[in-house]
Amino acid sequence: MNYDAPPPPPPAVSAEEQIWLLQQEVLALRSGRKMAFDGVNVPRAPPAPRQPAVQPAPPAPTPAPTASASRPPAPAPAAAPAPAPAPAPGAARSSNTPNAADKGKGHADTPVPAPS
């Protein structure tokens, strides 16, 4: 194959036919269809079958009341929430809100060297 040879001339297509092909491609793109470069419709793949919606499991049947179930169950003792542990001195804090532990630290308290 001779790579130095000029490419063959494009096929003779009238201006009206080029306009018509472009209009058809625009219409196809607007409608969601894809077209090949020669103006022939490219068939789209059929849509994937829809999966059936997951049905929620039916609620469990409630057991029939018995003689021992006639009185209400004793309430469970409420457990007090554990207090959050205090951060260790000098530990990294998650916020930059100043407090008493932060006094004397930080950029604002850094001495600025005198100009020489």
C-alpha positions as CSV (number, residue, x, y, z in Angstrom):
1,M,0.0,0.0,0.0
2,N,1.3,3.4,-0.9
3,Y,1.0,5.7,2.0
4,D,2.3,8.7,0.1
5,A,-0.6,8.6,-2.4
6,P,-3.3,11.1,-1.8
7,P,-6.6,9.7,-0.4
8,P,-9.3,8.9,-2.9
9,P,-11.8,11.6,-3.5
10,P,-15.0,11.4,-1.4
11,P,-18.1,10.1,-3.1
12,A,-20.0,12.7,-4.9
13,V,-22.9,13.7,-2.7
14,S,-25.1,16.7,-3.5
15,A,-25.5,19.5,-1.0
16,E,-29.2,18.7,-0.7
17,E,-28.4,15.1,0.2
18,Q,-25.8,16.1,2.8
19,I,-28.4,18.5,4.4
20,W,-31.0,15.7,4.4
21,L,-28.6,13.2,6.0
22,L,-27.6,15.8,8.7
23,Q,-31.2,16.5,9.4
24,Q,-32.0,12.8,9.7
25,E,-29.1,12.4,12.1
26,V,-30.2,15.3,14.2
27,L,-33.7,13.9,14.4
28,A,-32.4,10.5,15.3
29,L,-30.1,12.0,18.1
30,R,-33.0,14.0,19.5
31,S,-35.2,10.8,19.6
32,G,-32.4,8.8,21.3
33,R,-31.6,6.6,18.3
34,K,-28.0,6.4,17.1
35,M,-27.0,6.6,13.4
36,A,-24.0,5.4,11.6
37,F,-21.9,7.9,9.6
38,D,-23.5,6.9,6.4
39,G,-27.0,7.8,7.6
40,V,-28.3,4.3,8.2
41,N,-29.9,3.6,11.6
42,V,-27.9,1.5,13.9
43,P,-30.3,-0.8,15.8
44,R,-30.1,-0.3,19.5
45,A,-29.8,-3.2,21.9
46,P,-33.2,-4.2,23.3
47,P,-33.7,-2.9,26.8
48,A,-32.6,-5.1,29.6
49,P,-35.5,-7.1,31.2
50,R,-36.8,-5.3,34.3
51,Q,-36.1,-7.1,37.5
52,P,-39.2,-7.6,39.6
53,A,-39.5,-5.3,42.6
54,V,-38.4,-6.9,45.8
55,Q,-41.5,-7.6,47.8
56,P,-41.2,-6.9,51.6
57,A,-41.5,-10.0,53.7
58,P,-44.9,-10.5,55.2
59,P,-45.0,-9.6,58.9
60,A,-44.4,-12.4,61.3
61,P,-47.7,-13.8,62.7
62,T,-48.3,-12.7,66.3
63,P,-48.5,-15.6,68.7
64,A,-51.8,-16.3,70.3
65,P,-52.1,-14.8,73.8
66,T,-51.6,-17.2,76.6
67,A,-52.5,-17.1,80.3
68,S,-49.0,-16.0,81.3
69,A,-49.0,-13.2,78.6
70,S,-52.0,-11.5,80.2
71,R,-49.9,-9.3,82.4
72,P,-47.4,-6.8,80.7
73,P,-43.8,-7.7,80.8
74,A,-41.5,-6.0,83.3
75,P,-39.8,-3.0,81.8
76,A,-36.1,-3.4,81.1
77,P,-33.9,-1.3,83.3
78,A,-32.6,1.8,81.5
79,A,-28.8,1.8,81.4
80,A,-27.3,5.3,81.9
81,P,-25.1,6.3,78.9
82,A,-21.4,6.2,79.7
83,P,-19.8,9.6,80.0
84,A,-17.4,10.5,77.2
85,P,-13.8,10.1,78.3
86,A,-11.9,13.3,78.9
87,P,-9.2,13.9,76.3
88,A,-5.6,13.6,77.4
89,P,-3.7,16.8,77.9
90,G,-2.0,17.8,74.6
91,A,-4.2,15.5,72.6
92,A,-5.3,16.6,69.2
93,R,-8.7,18.2,69.2
94,S,-11.3,17.9,66.5
95,S,-12.3,21.6,66.5
96,N,-10.4,24.8,66.6
97,T,-12.6,26.4,69.3
98,P,-10.3,27.9,71.9
99,N,-10.6,26.8,75.5
100,A,-8.6,27.0,78.7
101,A,-6.4,24.1,77.6
102,D,-5.4,26.0,74.5
103,K,-4.2,29.1,76.2
104,G,-0.6,29.9,75.4
105,K,-0.6,27.8,72.3
106,G,-1.0,28.7,68.7
107,H,0.2,31.1,66.1
108,A,-1.1,34.3,67.7
109,D,1.1,33.7,70.7
110,T,4.3,32.9,68.7
111,P,6.8,35.7,69.1
112,V,7.7,37.5,65.8
113,P,11.4,38.0,65.3
114,A,12.5,41.6,65.1
115,P,13.7,42.7,61.7
116,S,17.4,42.8,61.4
